[in-house]
Amino acid sequence: MSTDYHLSMLCKVLAVSRSGYHAWTSRPPGPRAQADAALLSLITQAHQESRQTYGSPRIVHSLHRHGRRCGRRRVSRLMRQAG
């Protein structure tokens, strides 16, 4: 969160309660975020095994060969977010 604005002002602008904001920040990651984290570790492993040369299409193919079903766009998004 930015330190330029007070939390009360941000909550007012976004029309959310302060308690709702604090509940959201302390909530554990959802099932999709947990699945993405698990998939990202497999993507990272496959990328390292390819000597960091594979892009998302080849990573997807590698994951499919190992029995993990996933889409190229999801793999692309996770790779992009991970840098």
Buried (B, 14 or more C-beta within 10 A) or exposed (E): EEEEEEEEEBBEEEEEEEEEBEEEEEEEEEEEEEEBEEBBEBBBBBBEEEEEEBEBEBBBEBBEEEEBEBEBEBBBEBBEEEE
